[in-house]
């Protein structure tokens, strides 16, 4: 992930913020289309879950300039996701749903360069979460 990609992700996320509720709806709708079995992992109120999604994304995106400040929290998120029943293969589905959602929300602004930037960011975040989860599983 380079500085240009960070800038593209941060600028494009600014365009998503005004439609955060719609983006969260689109994301979870797409996620459950891609893998209906994931619905069982979400027992709580989905409005709260959608809020958590957008808050977490905002935190991660805002901290991309200094990843050393956000990656410890991202690692903790990966560890918490073990308890939710998240498995390694779910990360690919989540990434696909996220990119699809961004394409819908950003329209023509979702250029190949913006998509590549988001892919790089998601890869960093997902890999960090997965590594933390794997390390925790080995210890346990």
Z-matrix of the N, CA and C atoms (Angstrom, degrees):
N
C 1 1.447
C 2 1.528 1 107.41
N 3 1.316 2 115.76 1 123.21
C 4 1.460 3 119.66 2 -179.20
C 5 1.535 4 110.81 3 -107.84
N 6 1.328 5 115.79 4 175.12
C 7 1.472 6 119.73 5 -175.24
C 8 1.531 7 111.72 6 -63.77
N 9 1.326 8 117.85 7 -34.27
C 10 1.474 9 120.66 8 177.49
C 11 1.530 10 109.82 9 -64.14
N 12 1.307 11 117.69 10 -42.23
C 13 1.464 12 120.71 11 178.83
C 14 1.521 13 111.15 12 -64.89
N 15 1.315 14 116.86 13 -40.62
C 16 1.470 15 120.39 14 177.57
C 17 1.523 16 109.52 15 -59.76
N 18 1.310 17 116.93 16 -46.54
C 19 1.461 18 121.11 17 179.76
C 20 1.530 19 111.42 18 -61.12
N 21 1.324 20 117.03 19 -43.92
C 22 1.470 21 120.46 20 179.42
C 23 1.522 22 111.62 21 -62.43
N 24 1.310 23 116.79 22 -42.45
C 25 1.470 24 120.35 23 179.64
C 26 1.520 25 109.92 24 -65.82
N 27 1.316 26 116.92 25 -44.31
C 28 1.464 27 119.56 26 -178.83
C 29 1.532 28 111.55 27 -65.81
N 30 1.314 29 117.42 28 -41.84
C 31 1.471 30 119.83 29 179.57
C 32 1.529 31 110.93 30 -67.68
N 33 1.310 32 117.04 31 -41.18
C 34 1.465 33 119.06 32 -179.10
C 35 1.526 34 110.66 33 -69.70
N 36 1.334 35 117.30 34 -33.82
C 37 1.461 36 118.86 35 178.54
C 38 1.521 37 111.13 36 -66.90
N 39 1.317 38 117.62 37 -30.59
C 40 1.464 39 120.69 38 174.98
C 41 1.526 40 110.55 39 -59.70
N 42 1.315 41 117.01 40 -32.46
C 43 1.468 42 121.10 41 178.13
C 44 1.526 43 111.83 42 -76.34
N 45 1.321 44 116.24 43 -23.32
C 46 1.469 45 120.57 44 179.48
C 47 1.529 46 110.95 45 -81.67
N 48 1.312 47 117.44 46 -32.60
C 49 1.470 48 120.99 47 -175.73
C 50 1.532 49 113.68 48 -50.65
N 51 1.338 50 119.51 49 -45.54
C 52 1.475 51 118.41 50 -179.39
C 53 1.537 52 113.67 51 -64.49
N 54 1.311 53 116.61 52 -20.23
C 55 1.470 54 120.16 53 179.60
C 56 1.533 55 110.57 54 -114.67
N 57 1.319 56 116.00 55 30.87
C 58 1.466 57 121.33 56 -174.86
C 59 1.526 58 112.53 57 -55.47
N 60 1.325 59 117.75 58 -43.40
C 61 1.468 60 119.86 59 -179.50
C 62 1.523 61 111.21 60 -63.53
N 63 1.320 62 116.31 61 -45.29
C 64 1.457 63 120.54 62 177.61
C 65 1.520 64 110.92 63 -63.38
N 66 1.329 65 117.02 64 -42.81
C 67 1.462 66 120.53 65 179.78
C 68 1.532 67 110.71 66 -61.05
N 69 1.318 68 117.06 67 -42.77
C 70 1.468 69 120.28 68 178.56
C 71 1.527 70 111.05 69 -64.04
N 72 1.331 71 116.57 70 -41.67
C 73 1.472 72 120.10 71 176.38
C 74 1.523 73 110.86 72 -60.03
N 75 1.320 74 115.85 73 -47.74
C 76 1.464 75 120.80 74 179.97
C 77 1.525 76 111.05 75 -60.25
N 78 1.331 77 115.66 76 -43.45
C 79 1.456 78 120.23 77 -178.56
C 80 1.532 79 111.34 78 -59.76
N 81 1.318 80 117.07 79 -53.12
C 82 1.466 81 119.06 80 -176.47
C 83 1.520 82 111.76 81 -69.51
N 84 1.311 83 117.92 82 -35.70
C 85 1.466 84 119.22 83 175.05
C 86 1.525 85 110.39 84 -59.30
N 87 1.327 86 115.96 85 -45.90
C 88 1.467 87 120.48 86 -179.49
C 89 1.522 88 111.16 87 -67.75
N 90 1.313 89 117.07 88 -41.14
C 91 1.462 90 121.38 89 179.27
C 92 1.529 91 110.66 90 -57.01
N 93 1.333 92 116.06 91 -44.83
C 94 1.460 93 119.85 92 -177.25
C 95 1.526 94 112.29 93 -75.61
N 96 1.319 95 117.54 94 -22.61
C 97 1.467 96 120.48 95 172.15
C 98 1.528 97 108.94 96 -71.51
N 99 1.320 98 116.63 97 -44.18
C 100 1.457 99 120.99 98 -178.24
C 101 1.524 100 112.23 99 -67.57
N 102 1.333 101 117.02 100 -37.04
C 103 1.467 102 121.30 101 -179.60
C 104 1.525 103 109.12 102 -147.62
N 105 1.336 104 116.28 103 86.99
C 106 1.474 105 119.85 104 -177.96
C 107 1.529 106 113.71 105 -57.29
N 108 1.334 107 117.72 106 -25.83
C 109 1.463 108 120.22 107 179.50
C 110 1.526 109 112.99 108 -65.50
N 111 1.327 110 117.12 109 -20.97
C 112 1.464 111 120.04 110 179.34
C 113 1.525 112 112.60 111 -67.18
N 114 1.306 113 117.12 112 -21.68
C 115 1.465 114 120.41 113 -179.65
C 116 1.534 115 111.31 114 -56.40
N 117 1.316 116 117.17 115 -31.86
C 118 1.474 117 121.07 116 -178.65
C 119 1.527 118 112.70 117 -66.08
N 120 1.334 119 117.28 118 -19.92
C 121 1.463 120 120.39 119 179.62
C 122 1.529 121 112.47 120 -78.40
N 123 1.315 122 116.15 121 -9.54
C 124 1.467 123 120.92 122 -174.83
C 125 1.520 124 109.70 123 -115.09
N 126 1.317 125 115.07 124 85.78
C 127 1.451 126 120.56 125 -178.40
C 128 1.521 127 112.38 126 -89.88
N 129 1.321 128 116.34 127 -20.51
C 130 1.457 129 119.66 128 -175.76
C 131 1.528 130 111.30 129 -85.07
N 132 1.290 131 114.14 130 179.53
C 133 1.458 132 122.51 131 178.21
C 134 1.526 133 108.97 132 -59.55
N 135 1.318 134 117.77 133 121.85
C 136 1.458 135 121.38 134 -177.00
C 137 1.520 136 112.15 135 -67.96
N 138 1.320 137 118.64 136 -26.31
C 139 1.466 138 118.83 137 178.17
C 140 1.524 139 109.82 138 -64.92
N 141 1.318 140 116.72 139 -38.81
C 142 1.455 141 120.79 140 175.98
C 143 1.529 142 110.94 141 -66.66
N 144 1.314 143 116.24 142 -41.90
C 145 1.459 144 120.98 143 179.13
C 146 1.533 145 110.99 144 -62.68
N 147 1.314 146 116.38 145 -41.14
C 148 1.469 147 120.75 146 179.11
C 149 1.526 148 110.46 147 -63.98
N 150 1.320 149 116.04 148 -39.59
C 151 1.459 150 120.16 149 177.03
C 152 1.533 151 110.20 150 -62.74
N 153 1.332 152 116.85 151 -43.06
C 154 1.468 153 121.03 152 178.49
C 155 1.525 154 110.97 153 -61.27
N 156 1.309 155 116.51 154 -41.09
C 157 1.467 156 120.48 155 178.62
C 158 1.519 157 110.89 156 -57.39
N 159 1.314 158 116.18 157 -51.78
C 160 1.463 159 120.21 158 -175.95
C 161 1.535 160 111.25 159 -68.29
N 162 1.319 161 117.72 160 -35.75
C 163 1.455 162 121.31 161 177.57
C 164 1.526 163 110.76 162 -66.25
N 165 1.309 164 116.38 163 -42.88
C 166 1.459 165 121.12 164 179.06
C 167 1.524 166 111.06 165 -65.03
N 168 1.326 167 116.09 166 -43.32
C 169 1.469 168 119.29 167 176.89
C 170 1.528 169 110.92 168 -61.42
N 171 1.315 170 116.89 169 -43.37
C 172 1.464 171 120.58 170 179.65
C 173 1.532 172 110.86 171 -61.30
N 174 1.314 173 116.56 172 -42.66
C 175 1.462 174 121.17 173 177.82
C 176 1.527 175 110.79 174 -60.73
N 177 1.318 176 116.21 175 -49.41
C 178 1.462 177 120.73 176 -177.90
C 179 1.529 178 111.47 177 -63.81
N 180 1.317 179 116.42 178 -47.26
C 181 1.464 180 120.75 179 -177.85
C 182 1.529 181 110.72 180 -63.53
N 183 1.307 182 117.23 181 -41.48
C 184 1.469 183 119.79 182 -178.46
C 185 1.526 184 111.93 183 -66.84
N 186 1.312 185 117.33 184 -25.78
C 187 1.460 186 120.87 185 -177.59
C 188 1.511 187 115.47 186 -97.33
N 189 1.303 188 117.58 187 7.40
C 190 1.463 189 119.77 188 -176.25
C 191 1.522 190 113.54 189 -63.85
N 192 1.318 191 117.65 190 -25.03
C 193 1.463 192 120.20 191 178.08
C 194 1.523 193 111.88 192 -67.44
N 195 1.315 194 115.74 193 -25.04
C 196 1.466 195 121.40 194 179.58
C 197 1.525 196 108.43 195 -133.82
N 198 1.337 197 116.23 196 74.49
C 199 1.472 198 119.35 197 -174.66
C 200 1.525 199 113.83 198 -58.97
N 201 1.335 200 117.90 199 -27.25
C 202 1.460 201 119.59 200 178.78
C 203 1.527 202 112.28 201 -62.38
N 204 1.327 203 116.57 202 -20.71
C 205 1.472 204 120.25 203 178.29
C 206 1.523 205 112.65 204 -83.90
N 207 1.333 206 117.33 205 -27.82
C 208 1.472 207 118.86 206 -177.77
C 209 1.526 208 113.35 207 -100.21
N 210 1.325 209 117.68 208 -25.15
C 211 1.466 210 119.21 209 -173.80
C 212 1.526 211 113.99 210 -63.10
N 213 1.329 212 121.00 211 -34.47
C 214 1.472 213 118.02 212 174.49
C 215 1.539 214 112.14 213 -59.96
N 216 1.315 215 117.49 214 -40.30
C 217 1.474 216 120.47 215 177.84
C 218 1.528 217 110.36 216 -68.07
N 219 1.317 218 116.76 217 -36.20
C 220 1.468 219 120.78 218 178.01
C 221 1.530 220 109.76 219 -65.78
N 222 1.307 221 116.49 220 -39.51
C 223 1.480 222 120.39 221 176.36
C 224 1.537 223 110.12 222 -61.04
N 225 1.323 224 116.65 223 -45.17
C 226 1.468 225 120.35 224 178.68
C 227 1.531 226 111.25 225 -61.54
N 228 1.315 227 115.73 226 -37.66
C 229 1.464 228 120.70 227 176.96
C 230 1.530 229 110.16 228 -61.79
N 231 1.316 230 116.53 229 -42.36
C 232 1.463 231 120.63 230 177.49
C 233 1.513 232 111.92 231 -61.21
N 234 1.322 233 116.37 232 -40.59
C 235 1.467 234 120.68 233 178.46
C 236 1.524 235 110.50 234 -66.32
N 237 1.332 236 117.16 235 -42.85
C 238 1.476 237 120.24 236 178.17
C 239 1.530 238 111.34 237 -61.95
N 240 1.321 239 116.17 238 -34.55
C 241 1.464 240 119.26 239 -177.92
C 242 1.529 241 112.99 240 -66.80
N 243 1.322 242 117.53 241 -19.98
C 244 1.469 243 119.93 242 173.76
C 245 1.524 244 108.74 243 -60.27
N 246 1.314 245 115.82 244 -46.43
C 247 1.464 246 120.99 245 -178.85
C 248 1.514 247 113.48 246 -65.56
N 249 1.327 248 116.46 247 -22.95
C 250 1.468 249 120.60 248 178.17
C 251 1.516 250 112.16 249 -81.44
N 252 1.339 251 116.27 250 -11.09
C 253 1.457 252 119.78 251 -178.98
C 254 1.522 253 113.95 252 94.92
N 255 1.326 254 116.87 253 11.92
C 256 1.464 255 120.30 254 179.95
C 257 1.522 256 108.93 255 -72.85
N 258 1.322 257 114.54 256 133.68
C 259 1.457 258 121.39 257 178.73
C 260 1.521 259 109.61 258 -113.67
N 261 1.308 260 115.63 259 163.71
C 262 1.470 261 120.83 260 -173.89
C 263 1.529 262 112.46 261 -54.93
N 264 1.321 263 118.09 262 -41.99
C 265 1.469 264 120.12 263 -176.92
C 266 1.533 265 112.96 264 -68.06
N 267 1.316 266 117.74 265 -17.06
C 268 1.462 267 120.50 266 178.68
C 269 1.528 268 111.97 267 -67.99
N 270 1.316 269 117.02 268 -28.34
C 271 1.464 270 120.12 269 -177.83
C 272 1.528 271 112.20 270 -61.71
N 273 1.318 272 116.83 271 -35.97
C 274 1.472 273 119.39 272 178.23
C 275 1.526 274 110.44 273 -66.14
N 276 1.304 275 117.24 274 -41.54
C 277 1.466 276 121.54 275 179.90
C 278 1.531 277 110.10 276 -65.27
N 279 1.316 278 116.34 277 -42.26
C 280 1.469 279 120.63 278 178.55
C 281 1.523 280 109.96 279 -62.27
N 282 1.317 281 116.69 280 -43.96
C 283 1.464 282 120.19 281 178.26
C 284 1.512 283 112.12 282 -60.64
N 285 1.316 284 116.12 283 -42.66
C 286 1.464 285 120.56 284 178.50
C 287 1.530 286 110.81 285 -63.33
N 288 1.323 287 116.54 286 -42.76
C 289 1.463 288 120.39 287 179.34
C 290 1.533 289 110.83 288 -66.17
N 291 1.326 290 116.53 289 -38.20
C 292 1.462 291 120.01 290 179.16
C 293 1.529 292 111.33 291 -64.64
N 294 1.313 293 116.88 292 -48.13
C 295 1.470 294 119.96 293 -179.61
C 296 1.528 295 110.97 294 -63.19
N 297 1.318 296 117.19 295 -39.64
C 298 1.466 297 120.96 296 178.28
C 299 1.532 298 109.80 297 -62.77
N 300 1.324 299 115.84 298 -43.93
C 301 1.465 300 120.99 299 179.89
C 302 1.521 301 110.54 300 -61.21
N 303 1.312 302 116.28 301 -45.57
C 304 1.465 303 120.24 302 179.04
C 305 1.527 304 110.92 303 -62.02
N 306 1.315 305 116.43 304 -39.85
C 307 1.471 306 119.63 305 178.18
C 308 1.523 307 110.64 306 -61.69
N 309 1.329 308 116.87 307 -40.74
C 310 1.463 309 120.57 308 179.41
C 311 1.526 310 110.57 309 -67.60
N 312 1.327 311 115.81 310 -45.58
C 313 1.460 312 120.68 311 -174.80
C 314 1.522 313 114.42 312 -73.27
N 315 1.333 314 116.35 313 -33.83
C 316 1.458 315 120.01 314 -176.14
C 317 1.524 316 113.39 315 -94.51
N 318 1.320 317 116.34 316 -16.64
C 319 1.459 318 119.47 317 178.18
C 320 1.517 319 112.29 318 57.37
N 321 1.318 320 115.98 319 -128.90
C 322 1.465 321 120.43 320 -175.27
C 323 1.534 322 112.51 321 -66.39
N 324 1.316 323 118.13 322 -18.83
C 325 1.459 324 120.77 323 177.43
C 326 1.534 325 111.46 324 -72.38
N 327 1.319 326 117.22 325 -17.10
C 328 1.465 327 120.74 326 179.03
C 329 1.527 328 108.51 327 -81.50
N 330 1.313 329 114.83 328 73.18
C 331 1.462 330 122.83 329 -178.58
C 332 1.531 331 109.60 330 -77.88
N 333 1.315 332 117.19 331 167.54
C 334 1.472 333 118.64 332 174.78
C 335 1.527 334 113.02 333 -56.34
N 336 1.337 335 117.40 334 -34.33
C 337 1.460 336 120.40 335 179.03
C 338 1.533 337 110.93 336 -68.73
N 339 1.318 338 117.04 337 -40.70
C 340 1.469 339 120.69 338 177.44
C 341 1.532 340 109.88 339 -66.57
N 342 1.305 341 116.50 340 -41.69
C 343 1.465 342 120.05 341 177.61
C 344 1.526 343 111.21 342 -60.89
N 345 1.321 344 116.86 343 -43.92
C 346 1.466 345 120.56 344 178.83
C 347 1.527 346 110.98 345 -62.91
N 348 1.327 347 116.57 346 -38.33
C 349 1.466 348 120.51 347 178.62
C 350 1.523 349 110.91 348 -64.29
N 351 1.331 350 116.18 349 -47.52
C 352 1.471 351 119.71 350 178.18
C 353 1.521 352 111.21 351 -63.42
N 354 1.318 353 117.04 352 -36.63
C 355 1.464 354 120.41 353 178.08
C 356 1.524 355 110.08 354 -62.95
N 357 1.329 356 116.81 355 -42.70
C 358 1.463 357 120.55 356 178.71
C 359 1.527 358 111.04 357 -63.52
N 360 1.311 359 116.64 358 -43.30
C 361 1.464 360 120.57 359 179.91
C 362 1.528 361 110.39 360 -65.69
N 363 1.322 362 116.66 361 -47.29
C 364 1.463 363 118.86 362 -179.43
C 365 1.528 364 110.41 363 -62.17
N 366 1.323 365 116.84 364 -39.50
C 367 1.466 366 120.44 365 179.02
C 368 1.518 367 110.40 366 -60.34
N 369 1.330 368 117.74 367 -44.61
C 370 1.456 369 121.38 368 177.55
C 371 1.527 370 110.96 369 -59.87
N 372 1.317 371 116.92 370 -49.20
C 373 1.463 372 120.78 371 -177.40
C 374 1.525 373 111.74 372 -65.61
N 375 1.323 374 116.72 373 -46.96
C 376 1.464 375 120.77 374 -178.41
C 377 1.526 376 111.06 375 -65.39
N 378 1.314 377 117.21 376 -41.53
C 379 1.462 378 120.94 377 179.24
C 380 1.521 379 110.36 378 -63.46
N 381 1.312 380 116.67 379 -42.33
C 382 1.469 381 121.23 380 178.13
C 383 1.525 382 110.55 381 -61.53
N 384 1.322 383 116.90 382 -44.53
C 385 1.461 384 120.98 383 178.94
C 386 1.522 385 111.29 384 -64.06
N 387 1.326 386 116.50 385 -44.39
C 388 1.461 387 120.76 386 -178.57
C 389 1.523 388 111.54 387 -65.14
N 390 1.331 389 116.89 388 -42.16
C 391 1.461 390 119.97 389 179.35
C 392 1.524 391 110.83 390 -61.85
N 393 1.318 392 117.08 391 -42.43
C 394 1.465 393 120.59 392 178.42
C 395 1.523 394 110.40 393 -63.46
N 396 1.313 395 116.67 394 -41.65
C 397 1.462 396 120.75 395 179.49
C 398 1.536 397 110.60 396 -64.15
N 399 1.328 398 116.07 397 -42.95
C 400 1.467 399 119.76 398 179.87
C 401 1.520 400 111.67 399 -65.47
N 402 1.331 401 117.27 400 -41.69
C 403 1.453 402 121.29 401 178.35
C 404 1.529 403 110.52 402 -62.47
N 405 1.313 404 116.14 403 -40.03
C 406 1.467 405 120.58 404 179.47
C 407 1.524 406 110.48 405 -66.80
N 408 1.321 407 116.61 406 -40.17
C 409 1.474 408 120.75 407 -180.00
C 410 1.522 409 110.69 408 -64.55
N 411 1.334 410 117.20 409 -36.50
C 412 1.468 411 121.05 410 179.89
C 413 1.530 412 110.24 411 -68.03
N 414 1.329 413 115.94 412 -39.24
C 415 1.459 414 120.89 413 -179.57
C 416 1.529 415 110.92 414 -69.01
N 417 1.336 416 115.57 415 -39.31
C 418 1.466 417 120.46 416 -177.09
C 419 1.480 418 110.23 417 -75.26
